[in-house]
Amino acid sequence: MSDYVKFKACEVINAHNDAQVILVVQSTASVAVSLGSYGSTGTCTTSTLNPGFTRGCYGSTGRWSGTNWWISATLTLNGVPNTIVV
C-alpha cells in the first residue's frame, strides 16, 4: 500500500439486523492519489483523493445472520488493488 494512504473497513449493524460495510480512506500524502473502483463491492467509482482528505464508501446493505460473519473491502490505489478481510 502506501505509508501515506491508509484504509480500513468496518461494519454497521442496526437494531433490525441490517448490516453495511463502510470503507474509509485517508490520505496524508503531499500529492493527490488516484482511487480506482473501491469499497466492499466496488460500489464507489474512480476518483481523486487530495492531500489531507478522508473519504468514505458505503457498501450495499445486507441481512446480518449473527454467525460466520466477515467483511472484506478492496481499495485500488494508483492501479494496485489491496484487499482487507475483517
FIMIMI-375051 format. One record per residue: x negated, y negated, z negated of N, C-alpha, C, O, CB in turn; residue number from 1; residue in three letters. Coordinates in steps of 0.001 Angstrom, whole numbers, plus 500000, padded with zeros to 6 digits. Glycine has a CB too. Example, Ala and Ser with C-alpha at 12.3 -4.5 7.8 and 13.67 -1.06 7.14 Angstrom:
residues 2
<r n_east="486810" n_north="505690" n_up="492200" ca_east="487700" ca_north="504500" ca_up="492200" c_east="486800" c_north="503300" c_up="492200" o_east="485764" o_north="503319" o_up="491535" cb_east="488692" cb_north="504473" cb_up="490954" num="1" residu="ALA"/>
<r n_east="487150" n_north="502250" n_up="492920" ca_east="486330" ca_north="501060" ca_up="492860" c_east="487100" c_north="499970" c_up="492130" o_east="486591" o_north="498862" o_up="491961" cb_east="485916" cb_north="500598" cb_up="494275" num="2" residu="SER"/>
END
This chain:
residues 86
<r n_east="499133" n_north="501172" n_up="500000" ca_east="500000" ca_north="500000" ca_up="500000" c_east="499096" c_north="498778" c_up="500000" o_east="498187" o_north="498686" o_up="500825" cb_east="500981" cb_north="499995" cb_up="498765" num="1" residu="MET"/>
<r n_east="499323" n_north="497864" n_up="499115" ca_east="498562" ca_north="496625" ca_up="499043" c_east="498453" c_north="496191" c_up="497587" o_east="499368" o_north="496413" o_up="496794" cb_east="499223" cb_north="495515" cb_up="499902" num="2" residu="SER"/>
<r n_east="497339" n_north="495578" n_up="497245" ca_east="497195" ca_north="495024" ca_up="495891" c_east="498086" c_north="493805" c_up="495706" o_east="498307" o_north="493366" o_up="494577" cb_east="495730" cb_north="494649" cb_up="495611" num="3" residu="ASP"/>
<r n_east="498599" n_north="493256" n_up="496797" ca_east="499340" ca_north="492003" ca_up="496733" c_east="500838" c_north="492142" c_up="497038" o_east="501591" o_north="491176" o_up="496919" cb_east="498733" cb_north="491029" cb_up="497684" num="4" residu="TYR"/>
<r n_east="501255" n_north="493326" n_up="497424" ca_east="502674" ca_north="493568" ca_up="497666" c_east="503079" c_north="494779" c_up="496830" o_east="502533" o_north="495870" o_up="496992" cb_east="502973" cb_north="493800" cb_up="499199" num="5" residu="VAL"/>
<r n_east="504030" n_north="494575" n_up="495949" ca_east="504499" ca_north="495631" ca_up="495055" c_east="505960" c_north="495938" c_up="495380" o_east="506716" o_north="495056" o_up="495787" cb_east="504335" cb_north="495216" cb_up="493557" num="6" residu="LYS"/>
<r n_east="506342" n_north="497190" n_up="495195" ca_east="507755" ca_north="497520" ca_up="495351" c_east="508147" c_north="498589" c_up="494353" o_east="507334" o_north="499421" o_up="493950" cb_east="508058" cb_north="497987" cb_up="496784" num="7" residu="PHE"/>
<r n_east="509412" n_north="498545" n_up="493964" ca_east="509932" ca_north="499520" ca_up="493013" c_east="511396" c_north="499788" c_up="493349" o_east="512085" o_north="498951" o_up="493932" cb_east="509774" cb_north="499015" cb_up="491542" num="8" residu="LYS"/>
<r n_east="511841" n_north="500962" n_up="492967" ca_east="513230" ca_north="501349" ca_up="493184" c_east="513889" c_north="501596" c_up="491839" o_east="513263" o_north="502097" o_up="490904" cb_east="513328" cb_north="502607" cb_up="494086" num="9" residu="ALA"/>
<r n_east="515142" n_north="501242" n_up="491760" ca_east="515906" ca_north="501530" ca_up="490553" c_east="517316" c_north="501905" c_up="490963" o_east="517734" o_north="501661" o_up="492095" cb_east="515909" cb_north="500318" cb_up="489576" num="10" residu="CYS"/>
<r n_east="518043" n_north="502498" n_up="490032" ca_east="519423" ca_north="502847" ca_up="490320" c_east="520339" c_north="502122" c_up="489345" o_east="520009" o_north="501916" o_up="488177" cb_east="519635" cb_north="504374" cb_up="490240" num="11" residu="GLU"/>
<r n_east="521485" n_north="501747" n_up="489860" ca_east="522503" ca_north="501084" ca_up="489059" c_east="523744" c_north="501971" c_up="489113" o_east="524202" o_north="502351" o_up="490190" cb_east="522803" cb_north="499618" cb_up="489581" num="12" residu="VAL"/>
<r n_east="524279" n_north="502295" n_up="487941" ca_east="525467" ca_north="503143" ca_up="487855" c_east="526519" c_north="502395" c_up="487050" o_east="526242" o_north="501912" o_up="485952" cb_east="525137" cb_north="504534" cb_up="487203" num="13" residu="ILE"/>
<r n_east="527726" n_north="502299" n_up="487597" ca_east="528773" ca_north="501585" ca_up="486879" c_east="529630" c_north="502548" c_up="486049" o_east="529375" o_north="503753" o_up="486031" cb_east="529654" cb_north="500806" cb_up="487866" num="14" residu="ASN"/>
<r n_east="530624" n_north="502025" n_up="485378" ca_east="531475" ca_north="502813" ca_up="484480" c_east="532311" c_north="503852" c_up="485228" o_east="532855" o_north="504766" o_up="484607" cb_east="532394" cb_north="501889" cb_up="483696" num="15" residu="ALA"/>
<r n_east="532422" n_north="503724" n_up="486561" ca_east="533216" ca_north="504662" ca_up="487363" c_east="532329" c_north="505703" c_up="488053" o_east="532777" o_north="506413" o_up="488953" cb_east="534037" cb_north="503898" cb_up="488413" num="16" residu="HIS"/>
<r n_east="531051" n_north="505785" n_up="487614" ca_east="530058" ca_north="506710" ca_up="488181" c_east="529739" c_north="506440" c_up="489647" o_east="529350" o_north="507354" o_up="490375" cb_east="530545" cb_north="508124" cb_up="488037" num="17" residu="ASN"/>
<r n_east="529899" n_north="505197" n_up="490085" ca_east="529406" ca_north="504795" ca_up="491400" c_east="527955" c_north="504385" c_up="491229" o_east="527630" o_north="503612" o_up="490327" cb_east="530266" cb_north="503627" cb_up="492016" num="18" residu="ASP"/>
<r n_east="527079" n_north="504893" n_up="492084" ca_east="525645" ca_north="504628" ca_up="491950" c_east="525105" c_north="503966" c_up="493211" o_east="525587" o_north="504204" o_up="494318" cb_east="524876" cb_north="505931" cb_up="491662" num="19" residu="ALA"/>
<r n_east="524095" n_north="503133" n_up="493015" ca_east="523481" ca_north="502426" ca_up="494131" c_east="521987" c_north="502285" c_up="493855" o_east="521578" o_north="501974" o_up="492737" cb_east="524146" cb_north="501031" cb_up="494348" num="20" residu="GLN"/>
<r n_east="521184" n_north="502516" n_up="494882" ca_east="519735" ca_north="502339" ca_up="494783" c_east="519405" c_north="500914" c_up="495208" o_east="519955" o_north="500395" o_up="496180" cb_east="518963" cb_north="503387" cb_up="495665" num="21" residu="VAL"/>
<r n_east="518493" n_north="500291" n_up="494457" ca_east="518036" ca_north="498950" ca_up="494803" c_east="516518" c_north="498996" c_up="494935" o_east="515824" o_north="499490" o_up="494047" cb_east="518484" cb_north="497893" cb_up="493729" num="22" residu="ILE"/>
<r n_east="516015" n_north="498483" n_up="496040" ca_east="514572" ca_north="498383" ca_up="496260" c_east="514190" c_north="496917" c_up="496116" o_east="514778" o_north="496050" o_up="496762" cb_east="514156" cb_north="498947" cb_up="497673" num="23" residu="LEU"/>
<r n_east="513206" n_north="496641" n_up="495269" ca_east="512733" ca_north="495282" ca_up="495047" c_east="511301" c_north="495188" c_up="495555" o_east="510454" o_north="496011" o_up="495206" cb_east="512825" cb_north="494885" cb_up="493538" num="24" residu="VAL"/>
<r n_east="511035" n_north="494173" n_up="496386" ca_east="509705" ca_north="493953" ca_up="496959" c_east="509221" c_north="492575" c_up="496531" o_east="509954" o_north="491591" o_up="496629" cb_east="509726" cb_north="494080" cb_up="498522" num="25" residu="VAL"/>
<r n_east="507983" n_north="492513" n_up="496055" ca_east="507417" ca_north="491242" ca_up="495592" c_east="506048" c_north="491038" c_up="496234" o_east="505231" o_north="491958" o_up="496280" cb_east="507305" cb_north="491212" cb_up="494036" num="26" residu="GLN"/>
<r n_east="505805" n_north="489821" n_up="496731" ca_east="504533" ca_north="489511" ca_up="497369" c_east="503767" c_north="488451" c_up="496588" o_east="504289" o_north="487378" o_up="496287" cb_east="504759" cb_north="489044" cb_up="498800" num="27" residu="SER"/>
<r n_east="502514" n_north="488777" n_up="496267" ca_east="501595" ca_north="487789" ca_up="495709" c_east="500467" c_north="487519" c_up="496695" o_east="499447" o_north="486925" o_up="496345" cb_east="501029" cb_north="488268" cb_up="494354" num="28" residu="THR"/>
<r n_east="500665" n_north="487967" n_up="497941" ca_east="499663" ca_north="487753" ca_up="498992" c_east="499585" c_north="486267" c_up="499337" o_east="500503" o_north="485500" o_up="499048" cb_east="500003" cb_north="488588" cb_up="500260" num="29" residu="ALA"/>
<r n_east="498493" n_north="485884" n_up="499948" ca_east="498314" ca_north="484481" ca_up="500336" c_east="498875" c_north="484196" c_up="501732" o_east="498916" o_north="483045" o_up="502168" cb_east="496832" cb_north="484110" cb_up="500290" num="30" residu="SER"/>
<r n_east="499303" n_north="485245" n_up="502422" ca_east="499884" ca_north="485104" ca_up="503757" c_east="501195" c_north="485884" c_up="503814" o_east="501446" o_north="486751" o_up="502976" cb_east="498894" cb_north="485602" cb_up="504858" num="31" residu="VAL"/>
<r n_east="502021" n_north="485575" n_up="504796" ca_east="503273" ca_north="486306" ca_up="504982" c_east="502979" c_north="487733" c_up="505444" o_east="502014" o_north="487973" o_up="506170" cb_east="504185" cb_north="485582" cb_up="506004" num="32" residu="ALA"/>
<r n_east="503813" n_north="488667" n_up="505020" ca_east="503674" ca_north="490066" ca_up="505447" c_east="504955" c_north="490482" c_up="506168" o_east="506022" o_north="489909" o_up="505949" cb_east="503387" cb_north="491012" cb_up="504223" num="33" residu="VAL"/>
<r n_east="504829" n_north="491477" n_up="507017" ca_east="505967" ca_north="491970" ca_up="507790" c_east="506555" c_north="493202" c_up="507123" o_east="505867" o_north="494202" o_up="506920" cb_east="505549" cb_north="492291" cb_up="509238" num="34" residu="SER"/>
<r n_east="507845" n_north="493118" n_up="506783" ca_east="508560" ca_north="494266" ca_up="506247" c_east="509321" c_north="494917" c_up="507386" o_east="510101" o_north="494260" o_up="508075" cb_east="509519" cb_north="493853" cb_up="505089" num="35" residu="LEU"/>
<r n_east="509096" n_north="496213" n_up="507585" ca_east="509875" ca_north="496943" ca_up="508573" c_east="511210" c_north="497303" c_up="507968" o_east="511565" o_north="496805" o_up="506899" cb_east="509131" cb_north="498206" cb_up="509057" num="36" residu="GLY"/>
<r n_east="511957" n_north="498165" n_up="508639" ca_east="513218" ca_north="498644" ca_up="508092" c_east="512923" c_north="499286" c_up="506744" o_east="512053" o_north="500151" o_up="506646" cb_east="513922" cb_north="499654" cb_up="509064" num="37" residu="SER"/>
<r n_east="513638" n_north="498870" n_up="505710" ca_east="513317" ca_north="499357" ca_up="504373" c_east="514558" c_north="499547" c_up="503534" o_east="515650" o_north="499110" o_up="503900" cb_east="512374" cb_north="498407" cb_up="503680" num="38" residu="TYR"/>
<r n_east="514379" n_north="500204" n_up="502404" ca_east="515475" ca_north="500471" ca_up="501485" c_east="515646" c_north="501959" c_up="501281" o_east="514850" o_north="502761" o_up="501769" cb_east="516770" cb_north="499857" cb_up="501996" num="39" residu="GLY"/>
<r n_east="516690" n_north="502322" n_up="500556" ca_east="516903" ca_north="503734" ca_up="500262" c_east="517383" c_north="504508" c_up="501487" o_east="517186" o_north="505721" o_up="501567" cb_east="517904" cb_north="503884" cb_up="499133" num="40" residu="SER"/>
<r n_east="518001" n_north="503832" n_up="502426" ca_east="518465" ca_north="504481" ca_up="503657" c_east="518087" c_north="503656" c_up="504879" o_east="518712" o_north="503783" o_up="505932" cb_east="519986" cb_north="504694" cb_up="503615" num="41" residu="THR"/>
<r n_east="517068" n_north="502811" n_up="504746" ca_east="516681" ca_north="501937" ca_up="505844" c_east="517717" c_north="500875" c_up="506121" o_east="517850" o_north="500405" o_up="507251" cb_east="516438" cb_north="502740" cb_up="507085" num="42" residu="GLY"/>
<r n_east="518461" n_north="500492" n_up="505081" ca_east="519591" ca_north="499583" ca_up="505262" c_east="519195" c_north="498129" c_up="505437" o_east="520008" o_north="497329" o_up="505899" cb_east="520509" cb_north="499696" cb_up="504104" num="43" residu="THR"/>
<r n_east="517985" n_north="497765" n_up="505086" ca_east="517549" ca_north="496375" ca_up="505246" c_east="516699" c_north="496270" c_up="506503" o_east="515874" o_north="497139" o_up="506787" cb_east="516753" cb_north="495883" cb_up="503995" num="44" residu="CYS"/>
<r n_east="516907" n_north="495212" n_up="507237" ca_east="516267" ca_north="495082" ca_up="508540" c_east="514882" c_north="494451" c_up="508428" o_east="514510" o_north="493898" o_up="507393" cb_east="517139" cb_north="494255" cb_up="509470" num="45" residu="THR"/>
<r n_east="514148" n_north="494549" n_up="509499" ca_east="512812" ca_north="493977" ca_up="509591" c_east="512856" c_north="492485" c_up="509274" o_east="513727" o_north="491762" o_up="509759" cb_east="512215" cb_north="494214" cb_up="510991" num="46" residu="THR"/>
<r n_east="511918" n_north="492037" n_up="508463" ca_east="511877" ca_north="490625" ca_up="508107" c_east="510477" c_north="490251" c_up="507642" o_east="509609" o_north="491108" o_up="507480" cb_east="512916" cb_north="490304" cb_up="507013" num="47" residu="SER"/>
<r n_east="510277" n_north="488969" n_up="507435" ca_east="509002" ca_north="488457" ca_up="506929" c_east="509162" c_north="488117" c_up="505456" o_east="510150" o_north="487499" o_up="505058" cb_east="508532" cb_north="487208" cb_up="507739" num="48" residu="THR"/>
<r n_east="508196" n_north="488517" n_up="504653" ca_east="508184" ca_north="488187" ca_up="503227" c_east="507044" c_north="487193" c_up="503000" o_east="505869" o_north="487531" o_up="503137" cb_east="508012" cb_north="489483" cb_up="502325" num="49" residu="LEU"/>
<r n_east="507413" n_north="485981" n_up="502657" ca_east="506424" ca_north="484917" ca_up="502474" c_east="505705" c_north="485044" c_up="501129" o_east="506203" o_north="485705" o_up="500217" cb_east="507099" cb_north="483546" cb_up="502577" num="50" residu="ASN"/>
<r n_east="504534" n_north="484412" n_up="501008" ca_east="503767" ca_north="484473" ca_up="499752" c_east="504600" c_north="483987" c_up="498571" o_east="505267" o_north="482954" o_up="498648" cb_east="502483" cb_north="483634" cb_up="499866" num="51" residu="PRO"/>
<r n_east="504551" n_north="484751" n_up="497469" ca_east="505253" ca_north="484367" ca_up="496252" c_east="506724" c_north="484714" c_up="496216" o_east="507395" o_north="484429" o_up="495223" cb_east="505109" cb_north="482933" cb_up="496051" num="52" residu="GLY"/>
<r n_east="507247" n_north="485319" n_up="497267" ca_east="508674" ca_north="485633" ca_up="497326" c_east="508964" c_north="487039" c_up="496821" o_east="508096" o_north="487912" o_up="496846" cb_east="509188" cb_north="485482" cb_up="498748" num="53" residu="PHE"/>
<r n_east="510193" n_north="487246" n_up="496363" ca_east="510700" ca_north="488548" ca_up="495957" c_east="511998" c_north="488789" c_up="496718" o_east="512809" o_north="487877" o_up="496879" cb_east="510920" cb_north="488626" cb_up="494402" num="54" residu="THR"/>
<r n_east="512190" n_north="490022" n_up="497184" ca_east="513396" ca_north="490345" ca_up="497942" c_east="513954" c_north="491667" c_up="497440" o_east="513203" o_north="492579" o_up="497093" cb_east="513102" cb_north="490413" cb_up="499469" num="55" residu="ARG"/>
<r n_east="515278" n_north="491761" n_up="497405" ca_east="515941" ca_north="492995" ca_up="497009" c_east="516760" c_north="493550" c_up="498153" o_east="517286" o_north="492802" o_up="498977" cb_east="516827" cb_north="492765" cb_up="495790" num="56" residu="GLY"/>
<r n_east="516862" n_north="494858" n_up="498197" ca_east="517651" ca_north="495540" ca_up="499214" c_east="518546" c_north="496557" c_up="498512" o_east="518068" o_north="497407" o_up="497760" cb_east="516735" cb_north="496232" cb_up="500283" num="57" residu="CYS"/>
<r n_east="519841" n_north="496459" n_up="498766" ca_east="520812" ca_north="497360" ca_up="498153" c_east="521136" c_north="498502" c_up="499107" o_east="521490" o_north="498270" o_up="500263" cb_east="522096" cb_north="496600" cb_up="497766" num="58" residu="TYR"/>
<r n_east="521015" n_north="499725" n_up="498626" ca_east="521388" ca_north="500886" ca_up="499426" c_east="522883" c_north="501106" c_up="499380" o_east="523608" o_north="500370" o_up="498712" cb_east="520657" cb_north="502135" cb_up="498940" num="59" residu="GLY"/>
<r n_east="523341" n_north="502115" n_up="500087" ca_east="524774" ca_north="502423" ca_up="500096" c_east="525197" c_north="502986" c_up="498740" o_east="524379" o_north="503539" o_up="498005" cb_east="525112" cb_north="503428" cb_up="501229" num="60" residu="SER"/>
<r n_east="526455" n_north="502843" n_up="498424" ca_east="526997" ca_north="503319" ca_up="497154" c_east="527424" c_north="504774" c_up="497296" o_east="528046" o_north="505162" o_up="498285" cb_east="528191" cb_north="502442" cb_up="496696" num="61" residu="THR"/>
<r n_east="527078" n_north="505571" n_up="496287" ca_east="527469" ca_north="506977" ca_up="496278" c_east="527981" c_north="507365" c_up="494904" o_east="527903" o_north="506577" o_up="493962" cb_east="526291" cb_north="507877" cb_up="496685" num="62" residu="GLY"/>
<r n_east="528492" n_north="508550" n_up="494790" ca_east="529024" ca_north="509050" ca_up="493524" c_east="527897" c_north="509717" c_up="492737" o_east="527219" o_north="510608" o_up="493250" cb_east="530199" cb_north="510048" cb_up="493766" num="63" residu="ARG"/>
<r n_east="527700" n_north="509284" n_up="491492" ca_east="526689" ca_north="509870" ca_up="490611" c_east="527282" c_north="511103" c_up="489964" o_east="528338" o_north="511030" o_up="489336" cb_east="526207" cb_north="508851" cb_up="489531" num="64" residu="TRP"/>
<r n_east="526607" n_north="512242" n_up="490113" ca_east="527137" ca_north="513505" ca_up="489585" c_east="526677" c_north="513761" c_up="488153" o_east="527280" o_north="514567" o_up="487444" cb_east="526711" cb_north="514668" cb_up="490477" num="65" residu="SER"/>
<r n_east="525615" n_north="513080" n_up="487721" ca_east="525113" ca_north="513280" ca_up="486367" c_east="524108" c_north="514407" c_up="486243" o_east="523500" o_north="514570" o_up="485184" cb_east="526247" cb_north="513541" cb_up="485452" num="66" residu="GLY"/>
<r n_east="523914" n_north="515191" n_up="487297" ca_east="522934" ca_north="516270" ca_up="487256" c_east="522086" c_north="516225" c_up="488517" o_east="522557" o_north="515840" o_up="489587" cb_east="523627" cb_north="517649" cb_up="487111" num="67" residu="THR"/>
<r n_east="520839" n_north="516620" n_up="488373" ca_east="519917" ca_north="516697" ca_up="489514" c_east="519912" c_north="515430" c_up="490364" o_east="519952" o_north="515497" o_up="491592" cb_east="520277" cb_north="517878" cb_up="490383" num="68" residu="ASN"/>
<r n_east="519863" n_north="514310" n_up="489721" ca_east="519921" ca_north="513023" ca_up="490418" c_east="518517" c_north="512487" c_up="490609" o_east="517763" o_north="512382" o_up="489642" cb_east="520787" cb_north="512005" cb_up="489639" num="69" residu="TRP"/>
<r n_east="518153" n_north="512148" n_up="491825" ca_east="516875" ca_north="511495" ca_up="492106" c_east="517107" c_north="510482" c_up="493214" o_east="518051" o_north="510592" o_up="493996" cb_east="515768" cb_north="512534" cb_up="492510" num="70" residu="TRP"/>
<r n_east="516235" n_north="509505" n_up="493259" ca_east="516355" ca_north="508478" ca_up="494282" c_east="515025" c_north="508341" c_up="495015" o_east="513965" o_north="508636" o_up="494462" cb_east="516786" cb_north="507125" cb_up="493661" num="71" residu="ILE"/>
<r n_east="515092" n_north="507898" n_up="496242" ca_east="513882" ca_north="507597" ca_up="496995" c_east="514112" c_north="506329" c_up="497794" o_east="515240" o_north="505996" o_up="498159" cb_east="513487" cb_north="508775" cb_up="497925" num="72" residu="SER"/>
<r n_east="513029" n_north="505636" n_up="498053" ca_east="513097" ca_north="504411" ca_up="498847" c_east="511809" c_north="504305" c_up="499659" o_east="510741" o_north="504717" o_up="499207" cb_east="513300" cb_north="503145" cb_up="497936" num="73" residu="ALA"/>
<r n_east="511925" n_north="503755" n_up="500847" ca_east="510765" ca_north="503597" ca_up="501728" c_east="510606" c_north="502131" c_up="502097" o_east="511571" o_north="501449" o_up="502442" cb_east="510910" cb_north="504468" cb_up="503005" num="74" residu="THR"/>
<r n_east="509373" n_north="501666" n_up="502018" ca_east="509023" ca_north="500316" ca_up="502456" c_east="507977" c_north="500448" c_up="503549" o_east="506949" o_north="501097" o_up="503353" cb_east="508496" cb_north="499433" cb_up="501264" num="75" residu="LEU"/>
<r n_east="508233" n_north="499835" n_up="504704" ca_east="507245" ca_north="499797" ca_up="505774" c_east="506603" c_north="498417" c_up="505728" o_east="507257" o_north="497402" o_up="505968" cb_east="507892" cb_north="500094" cb_up="507186" num="76" residu="THR"/>
<r n_east="505319" n_north="498398" n_up="505418" ca_east="504584" ca_north="497151" ca_up="505266" c_east="503533" c_north="497058" c_up="506359" o_east="502622" o_north="497883" o_up="506428" cb_east="503934" cb_north="497053" cb_up="503865" num="77" residu="LEU"/>
<r n_east="503663" n_north="496046" n_up="507214" ca_east="502738" ca_north="495868" ca_up="508335" c_east="502583" c_north="497148" c_up="509152" o_east="501482" o_north="497495" o_up="509580" cb_east="501376" cb_north="495414" cb_up="507825" num="78" residu="ASN"/>
<r n_east="503709" n_north="497848" n_up="509362" ca_east="503732" ca_north="499042" ca_up="510206" c_east="503424" c_north="500351" c_up="509502" o_east="503485" o_north="501405" o_up="510134" cb_east="502779" cb_north="498870" cb_up="511298" num="79" residu="GLY"/>
<r n_east="503095" n_north="500324" n_up="508216" ca_east="502741" ca_north="501551" ca_up="507483" c_east="503852" c_north="501890" c_up="506495" o_east="504125" o_north="501100" o_up="505592" cb_east="501378" cb_north="501386" cb_up="506735" num="80" residu="VAL"/>
<r n_east="504515" n_north="503070" n_up="506646" ca_east="505583" ca_north="503432" ca_up="505719" c_east="505037" c_north="503957" c_up="504384" o_east="504027" o_north="504661" o_up="504351" cb_east="506488" cb_north="504480" cb_up="506356" num="81" residu="PRO"/>
<r n_east="505707" n_north="503611" n_up="503303" ca_east="505357" ca_north="504074" ca_up="501967" c_east="506656" c_north="504467" c_up="501265" o_east="507596" o_north="503673" o_up="501213" cb_east="504572" cb_north="502970" cb_up="501157" num="82" residu="ASN"/>
<r n_east="506713" n_north="505684" n_up="500726" ca_east="507928" ca_north="506180" ca_up="500081" c_east="507653" c_north="506471" c_up="498619" o_east="506605" o_north="507011" o_up="498263" cb_east="508454" cb_north="507441" cb_up="500790" num="83" residu="THR"/>
<r n_east="508616" n_north="506104" n_up="497773" ca_east="508549" ca_north="506465" ca_up="496362" c_east="509805" c_north="507266" c_up="496019" o_east="510886" o_north="507015" o_up="496553" cb_east="508418" cb_north="505191" cb_up="495450" num="84" residu="ILE"/>
<r n_east="509640" n_north="508229" n_up="495120" ca_east="510752" ca_north="509050" ca_up="494642" c_east="510791" c_north="508895" c_up="493137" o_east="509776" o_north="509050" o_up="492458" cb_east="510600" cb_north="510565" cb_up="495066" num="85" residu="VAL"/>
<r n_east="511971" n_north="508588" n_up="492621" ca_east="512140" ca_north="508376" ca_up="491177" c_east="513084" c_north="509430" c_up="490655" o_east="513381" o_north="509457" o_up="489461" cb_east="512677" cb_north="506941" cb_up="490859" num="86" residu="VAL"/>
END
